[in-house]
């Protein structure tokens, strides 16, 4: 009886099936739904994952809608001759253009495009007069230097940019610091000796876009220990194939008093979804 029962029992199966047994295109379809850091971690696990992670459609879904324009403008190359993964990798590293006065990079997890414009790429009234402005090197600036306002009656800073932005909503900020930050004996020290005039009248910020959008705001500049991002306004891009021209400015042109002690670093343009992460950049 025992022999009969034992003969009816099948031998145990060896279960070796897993993701390795899936066709490469199926793995790639799964990867297309993951964030880039997760794709890279999985690609390092085995050859099947590595090969699947190279599929162009996986990375094209992570790239901003204007990536072909970016490849041509920033690298001078044809997008068709570069793999999408290579494009993503290269754009995640900050890329300078326009005489190194502007910088573009992709936020690694989301693939969304961000941009910074150095003070050297802005129009600043009196910037070449050392009685009013000086240029100071700094590790706290992504451009390694900022403009420092010692004292002026008329503050006027502006800029404009024509660019094929990806579709979405973008926010524009001025990166400013009240007081001069330096380092002494390895420690960060802020000097507020020349700070004055910012509590008398607010600074006015303006933004306009070629499609008719515009924003106006004003606020008092506050004395804080760290760099602050002052919001200029938002604009919406509906078609990444059409260039959009934006103009932005900040001014305080009340000549009844002087103002000074202001550090001007850059203008930052980022997707509205990332504005809360500005302090991490």
Backbone as CSV, one residue per row, in Angstrom:
resi,resn,N_x,N_y,N_z,CA_x,CA_y,CA_z,C_x,C_y,C_z
1,UNK,0.828,-1.201,0.000,0.000,0.000,0.000,0.860,1.248,0.000
2,UNK,1.868,1.193,0.843,2.767,2.346,0.884,3.459,2.540,-0.426
3,UNK,3.770,1.414,-1.126,4.443,1.533,-2.410,3.545,2.165,-3.432
4,UNK,2.241,1.870,-3.353,1.292,2.439,-4.315,1.183,3.937,-4.115
5,UNK,1.071,4.347,-2.846,0.942,5.782,-2.559,2.189,6.541,-2.977
6,UNK,3.337,5.970,-2.679,4.564,6.662,-3.028,4.718,6.807,-4.526
7,UNK,4.163,5.885,-5.266,4.271,5.979,-6.706,3.402,7.062,-7.289
8,UNK,2.363,7.479,-6.533,1.461,8.519,-7.021,1.986,9.927,-6.718
9,UNK,2.983,10.026,-5.904,3.516,11.339,-5.521,4.595,11.766,-6.497
10,UNK,4.402,12.933,-7.101,5.385,13.438,-8.070,6.617,13.946,-7.351
11,UNK,7.756,13.830,-7.964,8.978,14.369,-7.354,8.910,15.885,-7.243
12,UNK,9.546,16.483,-6.257,9.491,17.943,-6.083,10.073,18.677,-7.291
13,UNK,9.429,19.800,-7.638,9.892,20.607,-8.769,10.938,21.599,-8.293
14,UNK,11.890,21.871,-9.134,12.891,22.903,-8.839,12.397,24.212,-9.451
15,UNK,12.042,25.164,-8.599,11.498,26.436,-9.064,12.628,27.455,-9.223
16,UNK,13.116,27.577,-10.429,14.189,28.529,-10.706,13.694,29.728,-11.524
17,UNK,12.377,29.741,-11.777,11.855,30.827,-12.604,11.882,32.136,-11.827
18,UNK,11.948,33.241,-12.540,11.997,34.559,-11.931,12.052,35.611,-13.003
19,UNK,12.432,36.838,-12.627,12.502,37.925,-13.601,13.530,37.628,-14.685
20,UNK,14.535,36.839,-14.343,15.560,36.512,-15.341,14.971,35.782,-16.542
21,UNK,13.848,35.085,-16.321,13.248,34.299,-17.392,12.313,35.126,-18.270
22,UNK,12.025,36.368,-17.873,11.141,37.214,-18.675,11.870,37.690,-19.926
23,UNK,11.127,37.858,-21.024,11.745,38.440,-22.225,12.273,39.838,-21.923
24,UNK,13.323,40.221,-22.602,13.968,41.513,-22.327,13.015,42.680,-22.514
25,UNK,12.142,42.604,-23.537,11.229,43.724,-23.761,10.192,43.842,-22.649
26,UNK,9.849,42.719,-21.992,8.931,42.783,-20.857,9.587,43.458,-19.655
27,UNK,10.850,43.118,-19.429,11.587,43.777,-18.336,11.692,45.277,-18.604
28,UNK,11.949,45.627,-19.869,12.059,47.041,-20.227,10.741,47.774,-19.984
29,UNK,9.611,47.113,-20.268,8.308,47.729,-20.013,8.103,48.000,-18.526
30,UNK,8.597,47.087,-17.679,8.517,47.308,-16.232,9.410,48.475,-15.833
31,UNK,10.616,48.513,-16.399,11.554,49.590,-16.081,10.985,50.957,-16.464
32,UNK,10.210,51.000,-17.535,9.662,52.276,-18.000,8.726,52.902,-16.967
33,UNK,8.254,52.107,-16.021,7.354,52.614,-14.980,8.091,52.989,-13.693
34,UNK,9.404,52.790,-13.679,10.189,53.081,-12.473,10.889,54.430,-12.588
35,UNK,11.347,54.930,-11.446,12.152,56.153,-11.434,13.580,55.819,-11.866
36,UNK,14.289,56.765,-12.473,15.659,56.518,-12.944,16.602,55.917,-11.911
37,UNK,16.638,56.388,-10.657,17.558,55.760,-9.685,17.256,54.285,-9.471
38,UNK,15.965,53.916,-9.485,15.600,52.514,-9.309,16.028,51.677,-10.517
39,UNK,15.900,52.235,-11.707,16.327,51.533,-12.921,17.824,51.243,-12.854
40,UNK,18.590,52.227,-12.444,20.046,52.056,-12.378,20.443,51.010,-11.341
41,UNK,19.740,50.980,-10.220,20.060,49.977,-9.192,19.759,48.565,-9.689
42,UNK,18.621,48.397,-10.354,18.261,47.080,-10.866,19.182,46.659,-12.012
43,UNK,19.616,47.616,-12.820,20.478,47.297,-13.959,21.814,46.718,-13.512
44,UNK,22.207,47.004,-12.290,23.492,46.499,-11.795,23.393,45.075,-11.233
45,UNK,22.177,44.509,-11.228,21.992,43.207,-10.602,22.395,42.045,-11.506
46,UNK,22.069,42.129,-12.806,22.427,41.055,-13.724,22.402,41.555,-15.169
47,UNK,22.837,40.720,-16.089,22.959,41.119,-17.490,21.600,41.375,-18.129
48,UNK,20.619,40.556,-17.786,19.291,40.729,-18.383,18.716,42.099,-18.041
49,UNK,18.836,42.482,-16.768,18.347,43.792,-16.343,19.154,44.909,-16.995
50,UNK,20.459,44.689,-17.096,21.334,45.704,-17.694,20.954,45.955,-19.147
51,UNK,20.764,44.884,-19.906,20.400,45.029,-21.315,19.035,45.695,-21.471
52,UNK,18.088,45.295,-20.628,16.745,45.875,-20.708,16.759,47.362,-20.382
53,UNK,17.653,47.755,-19.495,17.704,49.162,-19.073,18.243,50.086,-20.156
54,UNK,18.795,49.528,-21.219,19.371,50.340,-22.291,18.356,50.716,-23.357
55,UNK,17.149,50.175,-23.271,16.136,50.449,-24.295,15.821,51.933,-24.362
56,UNK,15.791,52.478,-25.560,15.552,53.907,-25.734,14.200,54.343,-25.171
57,UNK,13.163,53.513,-25.354,11.840,53.943,-24.902,11.760,54.037,-23.381
58,UNK,12.629,53.310,-22.666,12.657,53.401,-21.209,13.063,54.809,-20.787
59,UNK,14.095,55.340,-21.413,14.639,56.633,-21.003,13.945,57.809,-21.686
60,UNK,13.369,57.567,-22.849,12.650,58.665,-23.514,11.477,59.121,-22.666
61,UNK,10.876,58.187,-21.937,9.751,58.555,-21.073,10.201,59.372,-19.861
62,UNK,11.498,59.355,-19.565,12.028,60.114,-18.416,12.540,61.495,-18.821
63,UNK,12.813,61.680,-20.081,13.392,62.931,-20.564,12.326,64.016,-20.689
64,UNK,12.717,65.291,-20.539,11.751,66.381,-20.751,11.347,66.437,-22.220
65,UNK,10.200,67.031,-22.490,9.661,67.033,-23.845,10.528,67.809,-24.837
66,UNK,11.440,68.635,-24.346,12.305,69.430,-25.231,13.710,68.845,-25.349
67,UNK,13.874,67.562,-25.069,15.228,66.994,-24.994,15.976,67.077,-26.325
68,UNK,15.278,66.967,-27.449,15.956,67.065,-28.743,16.535,68.457,-28.946
69,UNK,15.786,69.464,-28.529,16.285,70.842,-28.587,17.504,71.008,-27.689
70,UNK,17.474,70.423,-26.494,18.589,70.542,-25.556,19.857,69.886,-26.101
71,UNK,19.705,68.711,-26.702,20.868,68.010,-27.255,21.524,68.846,-28.348
72,UNK,20.719,69.427,-29.188,21.263,70.235,-30.283,21.898,71.523,-29.752
73,UNK,21.243,72.191,-28.810,21.741,73.484,-28.317,22.946,73.341,-27.396
74,UNK,22.892,72.359,-26.492,23.942,72.232,-25.483,25.143,71.423,-25.957
75,UNK,24.891,70.413,-26.790,25.978,69.524,-27.211,26.320,69.637,-28.690
76,UNK,25.465,70.341,-29.452,25.723,70.484,-30.882,25.663,69.160,-31.623
77,UNK,24.824,68.237,-31.167,24.731,66.920,-31.769,23.307,66.635,-32.247
78,UNK,23.180,65.624,-33.100,21.864,65.181,-33.537,21.317,64.181,-32.527
79,UNK,20.106,64.387,-32.011,19.547,63.475,-31.004,19.453,62.035,-31.484
80,UNK,19.271,61.837,-32.781,19.123,60.493,-33.330,20.408,59.673,-33.204
81,UNK,21.526,60.329,-33.011,22.805,59.631,-32.948,23.276,59.367,-31.518
82,UNK,22.445,59.696,-30.546,22.810,59.506,-29.138,21.711,58.681,-28.468
83,UNK,22.091,57.677,-27.686,21.090,56.881,-26.985,20.375,57.747,-25.959
84,UNK,19.132,57.387,-25.666,18.347,58.180,-24.720,18.928,58.103,-23.307
85,UNK,19.504,56.966,-22.965,20.116,56.859,-21.643,21.320,57.784,-21.531
86,UNK,22.121,57.862,-22.590,23.276,58.753,-22.566,22.834,60.205,-22.472
87,UNK,21.765,60.548,-23.190,21.241,61.918,-23.115,20.828,62.233,-21.682
88,UNK,20.107,61.299,-21.053,19.655,61.518,-19.675,20.849,61.691,-18.742
89,UNK,21.834,60.829,-18.894,23.011,60.882,-18.028,23.754,62.205,-18.185
90,UNK,23.922,62.645,-19.406,24.670,63.884,-19.654,23.916,65.109,-19.171
91,UNK,22.587,65.092,-19.286,21.798,66.243,-18.856,21.645,66.308,-17.338
92,UNK,21.846,65.195,-16.653,21.778,65.222,-15.190,22.987,65.937,-14.589
93,UNK,24.050,66.060,-15.371,25.197,66.862,-14.937,25.000,68.286,-15.436
94,UNK,25.191,69.296,-14.597,24.984,70.681,-15.030,25.791,71.015,-16.281
95,UNK,25.122,71.641,-17.249,25.746,72.006,-18.519,25.678,73.518,-18.677
96,UNK,26.828,74.153,-18.871,26.893,75.601,-19.068,26.712,75.955,-20.547
97,UNK,26.134,77.125,-20.799,26.018,77.633,-22.168,25.903,79.152,-22.122
98,UNK,25.857,79.774,-23.290,25.828,81.236,-23.414,26.983,81.878,-22.634
99,UNK,28.203,81.487,-22.995,29.374,82.050,-22.346,29.482,81.696,-20.882
100,UNK,28.966,80.538,-20.503,29.003,80.035,-19.117,28.206,80.916,-18.155
101,UNK,27.263,81.718,-18.681,26.414,82.540,-17.812,25.108,81.842,-17.459
102,UNK,24.840,80.712,-18.118,23.609,79.957,-17.842,23.958,78.489,-17.659
103,UNK,23.123,77.810,-16.884,23.377,76.401,-16.591,22.054,75.634,-16.557
104,UNK,22.064,74.462,-17.154,20.876,73.602,-17.204,21.226,72.240,-16.609
105,UNK,20.273,71.645,-15.924,20.450,70.288,-15.420,19.068,69.651,-15.237
106,UNK,19.055,68.323,-15.212,17.829,67.589,-14.920,17.853,67.133,-13.469
107,UNK,16.728,67.269,-12.790,16.584,66.697,-11.460,16.555,65.183,-11.633
108,UNK,17.471,64.475,-10.992,17.741,63.078,-11.320,16.535,62.156,-11.167
109,UNK,15.731,62.349,-10.152,14.631,61.409,-9.916,13.461,61.655,-10.858
110,UNK,13.155,62.916,-11.138,11.976,63.230,-11.949,12.293,63.469,-13.419
111,UNK,13.558,63.828,-13.727,13.913,64.145,-15.102,13.435,65.516,-15.535
112,UNK,12.995,66.350,-14.602,12.495,67.683,-14.943,13.654,68.662,-15.076
113,UNK,13.514,69.583,-16.034,14.593,70.512,-16.368,14.594,71.732,-15.451
114,UNK,15.784,72.101,-14.983,15.978,73.303,-14.176,17.050,74.165,-14.836
115,UNK,17.022,75.460,-14.541,17.985,76.384,-15.142,18.381,77.462,-14.136
116,UNK,19.632,77.869,-14.200,20.113,78.984,-13.393,20.818,79.975,-14.323
117,UNK,20.614,81.255,-14.069,21.250,82.321,-14.847,22.114,83.141,-13.901
118,UNK,23.400,83.186,-14.158,24.331,83.914,-13.301,24.050,85.416,-13.350
119,UNK,24.463,86.115,-12.302,24.343,87.574,-12.301,25.085,88.186,-13.477
120,UNK,26.103,87.464,-13.996,26.834,87.972,-15.155,25.984,87.957,-16.416
121,UNK,24.890,87.195,-16.407,23.992,87.139,-17.546,22.803,88.064,-17.399
122,UNK,22.826,88.950,-16.388,21.733,89.884,-16.138,22.156,91.318,-16.434
123,UNK,21.172,92.183,-16.625,21.440,93.620,-16.767,21.306,94.254,-15.383
124,UNK,22.411,94.807,-14.889,22.428,95.381,-13.548,22.923,96.824,-13.644
125,UNK,22.085,97.753,-13.262,22.461,99.164,-13.329,23.659,99.439,-12.428
126,UNK,24.730,99.991,-13.023,25.922,100.365,-12.269,26.840,99.227,-11.897
127,UNK,26.679,98.064,-12.515,27.459,96.888,-12.106,28.957,97.077,-12.299
128,UNK,29.370,97.896,-13.258,30.801,98.087,-13.514,31.410,99.216,-12.685
129,UNK,30.606,99.885,-11.889,31.111,100.966,-11.028,31.413,100.381,-9.652
130,UNK,32.693,100.296,-9.323,33.101,99.656,-8.070,32.711,100.457,-6.826
131,UNK,32.216,101.675,-7.015,31.703,102.415,-5.863,30.404,101.791,-5.350
132,UNK,29.710,101.102,-6.251,28.415,100.532,-5.901,28.441,99.006,-5.772
133,UNK,29.068,98.360,-6.742,29.058,96.902,-6.800,30.475,96.341,-6.776
134,UNK,30.620,95.157,-6.199,31.879,94.418,-6.283,31.556,92.966,-6.617
135,UNK,32.557,92.256,-7.127,32.379,90.865,-7.539,33.209,89.991,-6.602
136,UNK,32.560,89.102,-5.878,33.243,88.319,-4.853,33.205,86.823,-5.165
137,UNK,34.339,86.143,-5.101,34.345,84.684,-5.298,33.667,83.999,-4.119
138,UNK,33.001,82.880,-4.389,32.299,82.186,-3.307,32.013,80.744,-3.690
139,UNK,32.219,79.847,-2.723,31.864,78.446,-2.911,30.362,78.230,-2.768
140,UNK,29.637,79.246,-2.316,28.201,79.114,-2.109,27.402,79.384,-3.376
141,UNK,28.090,79.765,-4.434,27.433,80.021,-5.715,27.792,78.921,-6.699
142,UNK,26.804,78.422,-7.459,27.110,77.410,-8.465,27.962,78.002,-9.581
143,UNK,28.022,79.338,-9.673,28.879,80.004,-10.661,30.176,80.514,-10.028
144,UNK,30.383,80.172,-8.749,31.637,80.434,-8.021,31.912,81.913,-7.765
145,UNK,30.905,82.761,-7.921,31.066,84.183,-7.600,29.685,84.830,-7.557
146,UNK,29.560,85.902,-6.773,28.306,86.655,-6.760,28.615,88.154,-6.799
147,UNK,27.585,88.936,-7.084,27.722,90.392,-7.107,27.274,90.935,-5.754
148,UNK,28.079,91.840,-5.192,27.757,92.390,-3.881,27.487,93.886,-4.005
149,UNK,26.295,94.292,-3.573,25.901,95.703,-3.609,26.318,96.385,-2.314
150,UNK,27.230,97.357,-2.434,27.685,98.083,-1.252,26.698,99.189,-0.869
151,UNK,26.353,100.003,-1.849,25.369,101.059,-1.600,24.939,101.660,-2.927
152,UNK,23.638,101.936,-3.048,23.122,102.516,-4.274,21.800,103.221,-3.967
153,UNK,21.475,104.224,-4.779,20.187,104.890,-4.660,19.128,104.174,-5.499
154,UNK,19.584,103.647,-6.648,18.661,103.113,-7.656,19.040,101.656,-7.923
155,UNK,18.201,100.724,-7.476,18.450,99.302,-7.721,17.581,98.826,-8.886
156,UNK,18.241,98.313,-9.911,17.502,97.788,-11.056,18.272,96.617,-11.659
157,UNK,17.656,95.438,-11.629,18.254,94.216,-12.164,17.229,93.549,-13.073
158,UNK,17.645,93.183,-14.273,16.705,92.561,-15.200,17.384,91.562,-16.113
159,UNK,16.588,90.769,-16.762,17.111,89.797,-17.708,16.009,89.304,-18.617
160,UNK,16.408,88.664,-19.693,15.435,88.063,-20.602,16.034,86.815,-21.218
161,UNK,15.167,85.932,-21.651,15.606,84.655,-22.185,14.583,84.139,-23.179
162,UNK,15.072,83.709,-24.345,14.215,83.045,-25.323,14.665,81.594,-25.411
163,UNK,13.723,80.677,-25.171,14.129,79.280,-25.000,12.955,78.350,-25.284
164,UNK,13.283,77.150,-25.759,12.270,76.110,-25.934,12.131,75.333,-24.628
165,UNK,11.266,75.789,-23.757,11.053,75.120,-22.478,10.205,73.861,-22.673
166,UNK,10.386,72.854,-21.828,9.485,71.702,-21.872,8.098,72.106,-21.388
167,UNK,7.099,71.327,-21.745,5.743,71.643,-21.314,5.636,71.542,-19.792
168,UNK,4.807,72.403,-19.216,4.636,72.410,-17.772,4.557,73.829,-17.236
169,UNK,4.504,73.943,-15.928,4.473,75.238,-15.251,5.799,75.475,-14.544
170,UNK,6.378,76.650,-14.759,7.693,76.974,-14.209,7.609,78.189,-13.288
171,UNK,8.465,78.173,-12.280,8.575,79.283,-11.332,9.931,79.964,-11.507
172,UNK,9.941,81.286,-11.329,11.160,82.090,-11.470,11.492,82.710,-10.116
173,UNK,12.770,82.608,-9.727,13.218,83.125,-8.429,14.522,83.900,-8.592
174,UNK,14.703,84.926,-7.771,16.005,85.560,-7.585,16.641,84.947,-6.337
175,UNK,17.898,84.526,-6.453,18.626,83.985,-5.307,19.452,85.113,-4.690
176,UNK,19.057,85.538,-3.489,19.645,86.715,-2.849,20.061,86.405,-1.413
177,UNK,20.929,87.268,-0.910,21.375,87.136,0.483,21.605,88.538,1.027
178,UNK,20.936,88.849,2.131,21.158,90.122,2.806,22.322,89.949,3.769
179,UNK,23.367,90.753,3.583,24.589,90.590,4.363,25.622,89.820,3.565
180,UNK,26.885,90.008,3.929,27.994,89.377,3.209,28.489,88.157,3.979
181,UNK,28.408,86.994,3.319,28.851,85.748,3.951,30.313,85.475,3.599
182,UNK,31.136,85.242,4.599,32.553,84.906,4.399,32.906,83.728,5.300
183,UNK,34.164,83.280,5.177,34.629,82.178,6.022,35.849,82.618,6.815
184,UNK,35.809,82.335,8.105,36.927,82.631,8.994,37.246,81.383,9.795
185,UNK,38.482,80.943,9.676,38.931,79.754,10.391,38.013,78.563,10.114
186,UNK,37.552,78.479,8.854,36.722,77.359,8.458,35.256,77.489,8.818
187,UNK,34.864,78.602,9.447,33.475,78.791,9.847,32.819,79.877,9.008
188,UNK,31.546,79.689,8.702,30.787,80.671,7.919,30.355,81.820,8.823
189,UNK,30.678,83.039,8.401,30.357,84.230,9.187,29.636,85.227,8.292
190,UNK,28.545,85.831,8.795,27.796,86.834,8.033,28.069,88.225,8.595
191,UNK,28.402,89.134,7.695,28.656,90.511,8.079,27.481,91.374,7.616
192,UNK,26.817,92.032,8.567,25.639,92.845,8.247,25.922,94.344,8.377
193,UNK,27.197,94.733,8.415,27.550,96.128,8.661,26.990,97.084,7.599
194,UNK,26.969,96.662,6.334,26.525,97.555,5.263,25.052,97.381,4.908
195,UNK,24.351,96.531,5.648,22.940,96.287,5.351,22.091,97.476,5.810
196,UNK,21.356,98.067,4.878,20.452,99.164,5.220,19.488,99.424,4.065
197,UNK,18.369,100.009,4.396,17.431,100.491,3.389,16.378,99.504,2.909
198,UNK,16.501,98.241,3.263,15.563,97.240,2.729,14.262,97.173,3.530
199,UNK,14.224,97.805,4.681,13.015,97.802,5.502,12.173,99.058,5.327
200,UNK,12.607,99.929,4.397,11.881,101.191,4.197,10.832,101.065,3.093
201,UNK,11.235,100.508,1.961,10.319,100.293,0.839,10.531,98.879,0.289
202,UNK,9.485,98.227,-0.187,9.627,96.856,-0.707,10.319,96.845,-2.067
203,UNK,10.859,95.704,-2.410,11.441,95.469,-3.728,10.336,94.914,-4.634
204,UNK,10.325,95.378,-5.869,9.275,94.965,-6.804,9.830,93.946,-7.795
205,UNK,9.085,92.859,-8.011,9.477,91.808,-8.941,8.457,91.738,-10.080
206,UNK,8.961,91.588,-11.310,8.090,91.522,-12.478,8.498,90.368,-13.377
207,UNK,7.500,89.736,-13.994,7.723,88.652,-14.944,6.719,88.792,-16.080
208,UNK,7.194,88.636,-17.327,6.301,88.627,-18.477,6.786,87.587,-19.473
209,UNK,5.851,87.001,-20.210,6.164,85.992,-21.215,5.578,86.408,-22.554
210,UNK,6.172,85.897,-23.621,5.781,86.294,-24.964,4.365,85.866,-25.328
211,UNK,3.772,84.941,-24.577,2.403,84.515,-24.874,1.364,85.289,-24.065
212,UNK,1.799,86.387,-23.424,0.861,87.262,-22.728,0.778,87.072,-21.232
213,UNK,1.454,86.081,-20.691,1.423,85.876,-19.251,2.283,86.927,-18.555
214,UNK,1.867,87.331,-17.369,2.682,88.275,-16.603,2.355,88.153,-15.116
215,UNK,3.294,88.594,-14.290,3.113,88.554,-12.834,3.864,89.726,-12.220
216,UNK,3.289,90.275,-11.176,3.904,91.385,-10.429,3.755,91.082,-8.940
217,UNK,4.845,91.240,-8.206,4.789,91.051,-6.757,5.794,91.985,-6.102
218,UNK,5.683,92.153,-4.807,6.656,92.954,-4.081,6.761,92.452,-2.651
219,UNK,7.947,92.654,-2.072,8.152,92.246,-0.685,9.388,92.943,-0.133
220,UNK,9.499,92.987,1.164,10.682,93.510,1.828,11.732,92.400,1.879
221,UNK,12.969,92.746,1.617,14.053,91.780,1.725,14.437,91.653,3.188
222,UNK,14.467,90.407,3.676,14.704,90.178,5.097,16.137,89.737,5.367
223,UNK,16.634,90.145,6.499,17.987,89.787,6.909,17.972,88.396,7.527
224,UNK,18.533,87.427,6.790,18.589,86.045,7.271,20.014,85.524,7.121
225,UNK,20.286,84.397,7.759,21.644,83.859,7.762,22.019,83.172,6.454
226,UNK,21.024,82.681,5.710,21.292,81.899,4.511,20.713,82.558,3.261
227,UNK,21.054,81.987,2.111,20.517,82.468,0.849,19.008,82.251,0.824
228,UNK,18.311,83.197,0.202,16.854,83.111,0.104,16.440,83.195,-1.360
229,UNK,15.323,82.532,-1.682,14.781,82.546,-3.042,13.515,83.398,-3.051
230,UNK,13.577,84.520,-3.768,12.442,85.432,-3.832,11.656,85.173,-5.116
231,UNK,10.399,84.815,-4.933,9.548,84.396,-6.044,9.157,85.581,-6.914
232,UNK,9.437,85.466,-8.208,9.076,86.518,-9.173,7.700,86.238,-9.759
233,UNK,7.463,84.982,-10.155,6.184,84.614,-10.758,6.280,83.264,-11.437
234,UNK,5.172,82.823,-12.017,5.091,81.539,-12.710,4.656,81.752,-14.162
235,UNK,5.035,80.829,-15.031,4.548,80.860,-16.408,4.301,79.432,-16.880
236,UNK,3.380,79.279,-17.815,2.963,77.977,-18.315,3.440,77.789,-19.751
237,UNK,4.003,76.612,-20.026,4.452,76.257,-21.376,3.550,75.135,-21.887
238,UNK,2.906,75.367,-23.013,1.990,74.375,-23.575,2.576,73.636,-24.769
239,UNK,3.591,74.223,-25.411,4.185,73.601,-26.599,5.695,73.766,-26.541
240,UNK,6.417,72.661,-26.360,7.872,72.734,-26.224,8.572,72.998,-27.560
241,UNK,7.852,72.920,-28.657,8.452,73.167,-29.971,8.442,74.635,-30.359
242,UNK,7.749,75.448,-29.578,7.649,76.879,-29.856,8.497,77.647,-28.846
243,UNK,9.469,78.444,-29.290,10.285,79.215,-28.349,9.426,80.206,-27.563
244,UNK,9.743,80.346,-26.282,9.052,81.332,-25.448,10.071,82.333,-24.922
245,UNK,9.719,83.589,-25.004,10.597,84.638,-24.497,10.033,85.150,-23.179
246,UNK,10.859,85.124,-22.139,10.434,85.637,-20.842,11.344,86.792,-20.431
247,UNK,10.770,87.739,-19.717,11.516,88.865,-19.153,11.230,88.907,-17.659
248,UNK,12.271,89.183,-16.866,12.105,89.211,-15.420,12.960,90.332,-14.849
249,UNK,12.544,90.874,-13.731,13.309,91.982,-13.145,12.990,92.138,-11.668
250,UNK,13.888,92.818,-10.978,13.664,93.257,-9.603,14.176,94.684,-9.501
251,UNK,13.441,95.535,-8.812,13.889,96.918,-8.691,13.368,97.557,-7.412
252,UNK,14.116,98.551,-6.975,13.729,99.416,-5.871,14.299,100.777,-6.248
253,UNK,13.467,101.579,-6.883,13.961,102.821,-7.500,13.464,104.071,-6.777
254,UNK,13.105,103.909,-5.506,12.761,105.065,-4.677,14.062,105.739,-4.249
255,UNK,14.321,106.899,-4.788,15.603,107.575,-4.542,15.604,108.433,-3.285
256,UNK,14.641,108.219,-2.403,14.630,108.984,-1.150,15.579,108.390,-0.116
257,UNK,16.130,107.228,-0.408,17.047,106.604,0.549,17.972,105.641,-0.194
258,UNK,19.123,105.386,0.402,20.052,104.413,-0.174,19.777,103.033,0.417
259,UNK,20.315,102.025,-0.253,20.215,100.648,0.240,21.512,99.935,-0.088
260,UNK,21.866,98.978,0.741,23.132,98.279,0.521,23.213,96.998,1.318
261,UNK,24.326,96.267,1.102,24.547,95.014,1.812,23.812,93.834,1.209
262,UNK,23.637,93.830,-0.120,22.884,92.776,-0.803,23.799,91.935,-1.682
263,UNK,23.699,90.606,-1.561,24.400,89.681,-2.451,23.422,89.179,-3.504
264,UNK,23.813,89.289,-4.765,23.006,88.809,-5.882,23.763,87.682,-6.564
265,UNK,23.170,86.495,-6.536,23.832,85.328,-7.112,23.303,84.969,-8.491
266,UNK,22.000,84.725,-8.600,21.474,84.196,-9.848,19.962,84.280,-9.892
267,UNK,19.425,83.934,-11.047,17.989,83.714,-11.230,17.813,82.228,-11.496
268,UNK,16.865,81.609,-10.804,16.612,80.175,-10.954,15.223,79.966,-11.547
269,UNK,15.157,79.103,-12.558,13.887,78.734,-13.188,13.718,77.235,-13.015
270,UNK,12.629,76.832,-12.376,12.431,75.406,-12.111,10.958,75.043,-12.231
271,UNK,10.656,73.757,-12.473,9.254,73.324,-12.479,8.605,73.630,-11.143
272,UNK,7.354,74.001,-11.177,6.669,74.406,-9.953,6.650,73.283,-8.924
273,UNK,6.709,72.018,-9.398,6.692,70.891,-8.479,7.955,70.797,-7.634
274,UNK,9.036,71.434,-8.095,10.313,71.320,-7.397,10.662,72.549,-6.565
275,UNK,9.789,73.519,-6.498,10.140,74.775,-5.828,10.437,74.603,-4.338
276,UNK,9.840,73.590,-3.715,10.089,73.370,-2.287,11.477,72.793,-2.040
277,UNK,12.155,72.343,-3.098,13.466,71.726,-2.941,14.607,72.682,-3.286
278,UNK,14.291,73.947,-3.515,15.314,74.902,-3.909,16.446,74.995,-2.890
279,UNK,16.107,74.924,-1.625,17.132,75.101,-0.580,18.159,73.985,-0.614
280,UNK,17.847,72.880,-1.285,18.795,71.756,-1.350,19.799,71.905,-2.487
281,UNK,19.625,72.905,-3.347,20.477,73.034,-4.535,21.681,73.922,-4.261
